[in-house]
């Protein structure tokens, strides 16, 4: 853990190449959002199978 902090310090200071913590946060957040979006259809299918009568009523309502 300390090794990681020291490496991030060297990256921020400039002598070592790599992503700064702030630059690395954006792709990580994007990967988390993609995972959520990929799982949403499966969750919706599961909910429809679990509660088919509520799903039918929701589809009938305008």
PDB file as gemmi writes it, atoms N, CA and C in Angstrom:
CRYST1    1.000    1.000    1.000  90.00  90.00  90.00 P 1                      
ATOM      1  N   UNK A   1       0.820  -1.173   0.000  1.00  0.00           N  
ATOM      2  CA  UNK A   1       0.000   0.000   0.000  1.00  0.00           C  
ATOM      3  C   UNK A   1       0.877   1.255   0.000  1.00  0.00           C  
ATOM      4  N   UNK A   2       1.879   1.277   0.815  1.00  0.00           N  
ATOM      5  CA  UNK A   2       2.787   2.420   0.857  1.00  0.00           C  
ATOM      6  C   UNK A   2       3.506   2.556  -0.485  1.00  0.00           C  
ATOM      7  N   UNK A   3       3.858   1.401  -1.086  1.00  0.00           N  
ATOM      8  CA  UNK A   3       4.512   1.417  -2.392  1.00  0.00           C  
ATOM      9  C   UNK A   3       3.621   2.142  -3.410  1.00  0.00           C  
ATOM     10  N   UNK A   4       2.335   1.861  -3.386  1.00  0.00           N  
ATOM     11  CA  UNK A   4       1.393   2.496  -4.308  1.00  0.00           C  
ATOM     12  C   UNK A   4       1.351   4.009  -4.083  1.00  0.00           C  
ATOM     13  N   UNK A   5       1.289   4.423  -2.843  1.00  0.00           N  
ATOM     14  CA  UNK A   5       1.246   5.860  -2.531  1.00  0.00           C  
ATOM     15  C   UNK A   5       2.514   6.559  -3.003  1.00  0.00           C  
ATOM     16  N   UNK A   6       3.684   5.916  -2.774  1.00  0.00           N  
ATOM     17  CA  UNK A   6       4.941   6.531  -3.177  1.00  0.00           C  
ATOM     18  C   UNK A   6       5.035   6.609  -4.696  1.00  0.00           C  
ATOM     19  N   UNK A   7       4.550   5.583  -5.382  1.00  0.00           N  
ATOM     20  CA  UNK A   7       4.575   5.600  -6.848  1.00  0.00           C  
ATOM     21  C   UNK A   7       3.681   6.715  -7.366  1.00  0.00           C  
ATOM     22  N   UNK A   8       2.485   6.850  -6.787  1.00  0.00           N  
ATOM     23  CA  UNK A   8       1.575   7.925  -7.201  1.00  0.00           C  
ATOM     24  C   UNK A   8       2.210   9.290  -6.949  1.00  0.00           C  
ATOM     25  N   UNK A   9       2.962   9.418  -5.866  1.00  0.00           N  
ATOM     26  CA  UNK A   9       3.659  10.670  -5.568  1.00  0.00           C  
ATOM     27  C   UNK A   9       4.711  10.969  -6.644  1.00  0.00           C  
ATOM     28  N   UNK A  10       5.469   9.937  -7.068  1.00  0.00           N  
ATOM     29  CA  UNK A  10       6.477  10.130  -8.112  1.00  0.00           C  
ATOM     30  C   UNK A  10       5.820  10.486  -9.444  1.00  0.00           C  
ATOM     31  N   UNK A  11       4.689   9.866  -9.755  1.00  0.00           N  
ATOM     32  CA  UNK A  11       3.972  10.168 -10.990  1.00  0.00           C  
ATOM     33  C   UNK A  11       3.495  11.621 -10.967  1.00  0.00           C  
ATOM     34  N   UNK A  12       2.918  12.047  -9.846  1.00  0.00           N  
ATOM     35  CA  UNK A  12       2.422  13.414  -9.725  1.00  0.00           C  
ATOM     36  C   UNK A  12       3.559  14.431  -9.813  1.00  0.00           C  
ATOM     37  N   UNK A  13       4.719  14.082  -9.273  1.00  0.00           N  
ATOM     38  CA  UNK A  13       5.859  14.992  -9.298  1.00  0.00           C  
ATOM     39  C   UNK A  13       6.513  15.056 -10.676  1.00  0.00           C  
ATOM     40  N   UNK A  14       6.364  14.009 -11.471  1.00  0.00           N  
ATOM     41  CA  UNK A  14       6.873  14.042 -12.829  1.00  0.00           C  
ATOM     42  C   UNK A  14       7.947  13.055 -13.204  1.00  0.00           C  
ATOM     43  N   UNK A  15       8.800  12.583 -12.315  1.00  0.00           N  
ATOM     44  CA  UNK A  15       9.891  11.721 -12.771  1.00  0.00           C  
ATOM     45  C   UNK A  15       9.453  10.334 -13.261  1.00  0.00           C  
ATOM     46  N   UNK A  16       8.281   9.887 -12.893  1.00  0.00           N  
ATOM     47  CA  UNK A  16       7.822   8.564 -13.326  1.00  0.00           C  
ATOM     48  C   UNK A  16       6.595   8.733 -14.213  1.00  0.00           C  
ATOM     49  N   UNK A  17       6.553   7.960 -15.306  1.00  0.00           N  
ATOM     50  CA  UNK A  17       5.412   8.076 -16.205  1.00  0.00           C  
ATOM     51  C   UNK A  17       4.250   7.231 -15.691  1.00  0.00           C  
ATOM     52  N   UNK A  18       3.057   7.669 -16.014  1.00  0.00           N  
ATOM     53  CA  UNK A  18       1.843   6.961 -15.604  1.00  0.00           C  
ATOM     54  C   UNK A  18       0.708   7.947 -15.418  1.00  0.00           C  
ATOM     55  N   UNK A  19      -0.438   7.426 -15.033  1.00  0.00           N  
ATOM     56  CA  UNK A  19      -1.604   8.273 -14.814  1.00  0.00           C  
ATOM     57  C   UNK A  19      -1.624   8.807 -13.390  1.00  0.00           C  
ATOM     58  N   UNK A  20      -1.963  10.083 -13.248  1.00  0.00           N  
ATOM     59  CA  UNK A  20      -2.154  10.637 -11.918  1.00  0.00           C  
ATOM     60  C   UNK A  20      -3.458  10.082 -11.364  1.00  0.00           C  
ATOM     61  N   UNK A  21      -3.661  10.220 -10.088  1.00  0.00           N  
ATOM     62  CA  UNK A  21      -4.876   9.700  -9.456  1.00  0.00           C  
ATOM     63  C   UNK A  21      -6.128  10.300 -10.072  1.00  0.00           C  
ATOM     64  N   UNK A  22      -6.095  11.599 -10.339  1.00  0.00           N  
ATOM     65  CA  UNK A  22      -7.272  12.253 -10.909  1.00  0.00           C  
ATOM     66  C   UNK A  22      -7.532  11.781 -12.334  1.00  0.00           C  
ATOM     67  N   UNK A  23      -6.470  11.540 -13.105  1.00  0.00           N  
ATOM     68  CA  UNK A  23      -6.646  11.048 -14.473  1.00  0.00           C  
ATOM     69  C   UNK A  23      -7.115   9.597 -14.488  1.00  0.00           C  
ATOM     70  N   UNK A  24      -6.709   8.805 -13.526  1.00  0.00           N  
ATOM     71  CA  UNK A  24      -7.095   7.397 -13.462  1.00  0.00           C  
ATOM     72  C   UNK A  24      -8.529   7.237 -12.985  1.00  0.00           C  
ATOM     73  N   UNK A  25      -9.059   8.223 -12.263  1.00  0.00           N  
ATOM     74  CA  UNK A  25     -10.411   8.128 -11.714  1.00  0.00           C  
ATOM     75  C   UNK A  25     -11.472   8.140 -12.808  1.00  0.00           C  
ATOM     76  N   UNK A  26     -11.264   8.910 -13.862  1.00  0.00           N  
ATOM     77  CA  UNK A  26     -12.265   9.011 -14.926  1.00  0.00           C  
ATOM     78  C   UNK A  26     -12.495   7.678 -15.647  1.00  0.00           C  
ATOM     79  N   UNK A  27     -11.459   6.989 -16.127  1.00  0.00           N  
ATOM     80  CA  UNK A  27     -11.699   5.683 -16.760  1.00  0.00           C  
ATOM     81  C   UNK A  27     -12.294   4.656 -15.799  1.00  0.00           C  
ATOM     82  N   UNK A  28     -11.915   4.713 -14.537  1.00  0.00           N  
ATOM     83  CA  UNK A  28     -12.468   3.779 -13.560  1.00  0.00           C  
ATOM     84  C   UNK A  28     -13.959   4.019 -13.388  1.00  0.00           C  
ATOM     85  N   UNK A  29     -14.359   5.276 -13.325  1.00  0.00           N  
ATOM     86  CA  UNK A  29     -15.790   5.606 -13.202  1.00  0.00           C  
ATOM     87  C   UNK A  29     -16.539   5.168 -14.451  1.00  0.00           C  
ATOM     88  N   UNK A  30     -15.934   5.336 -15.615  1.00  0.00           N  
ATOM     89  CA  UNK A  30     -16.566   4.909 -16.865  1.00  0.00           C  
ATOM     90  C   UNK A  30     -16.744   3.391 -16.889  1.00  0.00           C  
ATOM     91  N   UNK A  31     -15.732   2.648 -16.432  1.00  0.00           N  
ATOM     92  CA  UNK A  31     -15.854   1.179 -16.391  1.00  0.00           C  
ATOM     93  C   UNK A  31     -16.973   0.746 -15.453  1.00  0.00           C  
ATOM     94  N   UNK A  32     -17.097   1.419 -14.293  1.00  0.00           N  
ATOM     95  CA  UNK A  32     -18.182   1.081 -13.365  1.00  0.00           C  
ATOM     96  C   UNK A  32     -19.538   1.357 -14.004  1.00  0.00           C  
ATOM     97  N   UNK A  33     -19.678   2.491 -14.704  1.00  0.00           N  
ATOM     98  CA  UNK A  33     -20.949   2.845 -15.349  1.00  0.00           C  
ATOM     99  C   UNK A  33     -21.290   1.850 -16.458  1.00  0.00           C  
ATOM    100  N   UNK A  34     -20.300   1.432 -17.227  1.00  0.00           N  
ATOM    101  CA  UNK A  34     -20.523   0.441 -18.285  1.00  0.00           C  
ATOM    102  C   UNK A  34     -21.015  -0.868 -17.684  1.00  0.00           C  
ATOM    103  N   UNK A  35     -20.427  -1.290 -16.582  1.00  0.00           N  
ATOM    104  CA  UNK A  35     -20.853  -2.517 -15.901  1.00  0.00           C  
ATOM    105  C   UNK A  35     -22.305  -2.412 -15.475  1.00  0.00           C  
ATOM    106  N   UNK A  36     -22.686  -1.273 -14.911  1.00  0.00           N  
ATOM    107  CA  UNK A  36     -24.076  -1.074 -14.495  1.00  0.00           C  
ATOM    108  C   UNK A  36     -24.997  -1.139 -15.711  1.00  0.00           C  
ATOM    109  N   UNK A  37     -24.637  -0.455 -16.786  1.00  0.00           N  
ATOM    110  CA  UNK A  37     -25.483  -0.446 -17.988  1.00  0.00           C  
ATOM    111  C   UNK A  37     -25.585  -1.826 -18.622  1.00  0.00           C  
ATOM    112  N   UNK A  38     -24.519  -2.606 -18.560  1.00  0.00           N  
ATOM    113  CA  UNK A  38     -24.574  -3.966 -19.104  1.00  0.00           C  
ATOM    114  C   UNK A  38     -25.473  -4.861 -18.277  1.00  0.00           C  
ATOM    115  N   UNK A  39     -25.565  -4.614 -16.973  1.00  0.00           N  
ATOM    116  CA  UNK A  39     -26.369  -5.458 -16.097  1.00  0.00           C  
ATOM    117  C   UNK A  39     -27.839  -5.061 -16.050  1.00  0.00           C  
ATOM    118  N   UNK A  40     -28.190  -3.849 -16.460  1.00  0.00           N  
ATOM    119  CA  UNK A  40     -29.579  -3.395 -16.370  1.00  0.00           C  
ATOM    120  C   UNK A  40     -30.568  -4.287 -17.124  1.00  0.00           C  
ATOM    121  N   UNK A  41     -30.291  -4.726 -18.357  1.00  0.00           N  
ATOM    122  CA  UNK A  41     -31.258  -5.597 -19.037  1.00  0.00           C  
ATOM    123  C   UNK A  41     -31.493  -6.916 -18.289  1.00  0.00           C  
ATOM    124  N   UNK A  42     -30.460  -7.478 -17.723  1.00  0.00           N  
ATOM    125  CA  UNK A  42     -30.613  -8.731 -16.973  1.00  0.00           C  
ATOM    126  C   UNK A  42     -31.460  -8.515 -15.732  1.00  0.00           C  
ATOM    127  N   UNK A  43     -31.263  -7.398 -15.059  1.00  0.00           N  
ATOM    128  CA  UNK A  43     -32.051  -7.086 -13.870  1.00  0.00           C  
ATOM    129  C   UNK A  43     -33.516  -6.874 -14.255  1.00  0.00           C  
ATOM    130  N   UNK A  44     -33.756  -6.188 -15.362  1.00  0.00           N  
ATOM    131  CA  UNK A  44     -35.137  -5.957 -15.819  1.00  0.00           C  
ATOM    132  C   UNK A  44     -35.817  -7.283 -16.166  1.00  0.00           C  
ATOM    133  N   UNK A  45     -35.098  -8.175 -16.860  1.00  0.00           N  
ATOM    134  CA  UNK A  45     -35.681  -9.487 -17.188  1.00  0.00           C  
ATOM    135  C   UNK A  45     -36.009 -10.266 -15.923  1.00  0.00           C  
ATOM    136  N   UNK A  46     -35.106 -10.222 -14.953  1.00  0.00           N  
ATOM    137  CA  UNK A  46     -35.323 -10.920 -13.692  1.00  0.00           C  
ATOM    138  C   UNK A  46     -36.561 -10.367 -12.994  1.00  0.00           C  
ATOM    139  N   UNK A  47     -36.720  -9.044 -12.977  1.00  0.00           N  
ATOM    140  CA  UNK A  47     -37.870  -8.429 -12.324  1.00  0.00           C  
ATOM    141  C   UNK A  47     -39.167  -8.806 -13.039  1.00  0.00           C  
ATOM    142  N   UNK A  48     -39.155  -8.850 -14.358  1.00  0.00           N  
ATOM    143  CA  UNK A  48     -40.352  -9.217 -15.110  1.00  0.00           C  
ATOM    144  C   UNK A  48     -40.730 -10.670 -14.839  1.00  0.00           C  
ATOM    145  N   UNK A  49     -39.737 -11.549 -14.734  1.00  0.00           N  
ATOM    146  CA  UNK A  49     -40.019 -12.949 -14.417  1.00  0.00           C  
ATOM    147  C   UNK A  49     -40.546 -13.100 -12.998  1.00  0.00           C  
ATOM    148  N   UNK A  50     -40.017 -12.299 -12.089  1.00  0.00           N  
ATOM    149  CA  UNK A  50     -40.414 -12.376 -10.697  1.00  0.00           C  
ATOM    150  C   UNK A  50     -41.819 -11.814 -10.480  1.00  0.00           C  
ATOM    151  N   UNK A  51     -42.134 -10.737 -11.168  1.00  0.00           N  
ATOM    152  CA  UNK A  51     -43.418 -10.051 -10.976  1.00  0.00           C  
ATOM    153  C   UNK A  51     -44.141  -9.874 -12.315  1.00  0.00           C  
ATOM    154  N   UNK A  52     -44.555 -10.958 -12.963  1.00  0.00           N  
ATOM    155  CA  UNK A  52     -45.138 -10.833 -14.303  1.00  0.00           C  
ATOM    156  C   UNK A  52     -46.451 -10.049 -14.320  1.00  0.00           C  
ATOM    157  N   UNK A  53     -47.289 -10.159 -13.283  1.00  0.00           N  
ATOM    158  CA  UNK A  53     -48.564  -9.448 -13.313  1.00  0.00           C  
ATOM    159  C   UNK A  53     -48.373  -7.936 -13.210  1.00  0.00           C  
ATOM    160  N   UNK A  54     -47.407  -7.458 -12.453  1.00  0.00           N  
ATOM    161  CA  UNK A  54     -47.128  -6.033 -12.374  1.00  0.00           C  
ATOM    162  C   UNK A  54     -46.541  -5.521 -13.695  1.00  0.00           C  
ATOM    163  N   UNK A  55     -45.735  -6.333 -14.336  1.00  0.00           N  
ATOM    164  CA  UNK A  55     -45.142  -5.933 -15.621  1.00  0.00           C  
ATOM    165  C   UNK A  55     -46.222  -5.789 -16.668  1.00  0.00           C  
ATOM    166  N   UNK A  56     -47.200  -6.699 -16.666  1.00  0.00           N  
ATOM    167  CA  UNK A  56     -48.291  -6.628 -17.637  1.00  0.00           C  
ATOM    168  C   UNK A  56     -49.105  -5.372 -17.406  1.00  0.00           C  
ATOM    169  N   UNK A  57     -49.421  -5.061 -16.161  1.00  0.00           N  
ATOM    170  CA  UNK A  57     -50.192  -3.852 -15.853  1.00  0.00           C  
ATOM    171  C   UNK A  57     -49.423  -2.604 -16.253  1.00  0.00           C  
ATOM    172  N   UNK A  58     -48.140  -2.591 -16.055  1.00  0.00           N  
ATOM    173  CA  UNK A  58     -47.329  -1.425 -16.406  1.00  0.00           C  
ATOM    174  C   UNK A  58     -47.284  -1.228 -17.898  1.00  0.00           C  
ATOM    175  N   UNK A  59     -47.311  -2.305 -18.666  1.00  0.00           N  
ATOM    176  CA  UNK A  59     -47.280  -2.184 -20.124  1.00  0.00           C  
ATOM    177  C   UNK A  59     -48.615  -1.687 -20.666  1.00  0.00           C  
ATOM    178  N   UNK A  60     -49.715  -1.987 -19.993  1.00  0.00           N  
ATOM    179  CA  UNK A  60     -51.047  -1.595 -20.450  1.00  0.00           C  
ATOM    180  C   UNK A  60     -51.269  -0.100 -20.207  1.00  0.00           C  
ATOM    181  N   UNK A  61     -50.742   0.456 -19.115  1.00  0.00           N  
ATOM    182  CA  UNK A  61     -50.926   1.858 -18.792  1.00  0.00           C  
ATOM    183  C   UNK A  61     -50.222   2.731 -19.810  1.00  0.00           C  
ATOM    184  N   UNK A  62     -50.843   3.833 -20.195  1.00  0.00           N  
ATOM    185  CA  UNK A  62     -50.197   4.745 -21.157  1.00  0.00           C  
ATOM    186  C   UNK A  62     -49.094   5.545 -20.496  1.00  0.00           C  
TER     187      UNK A  62                                                      
END                                                                             
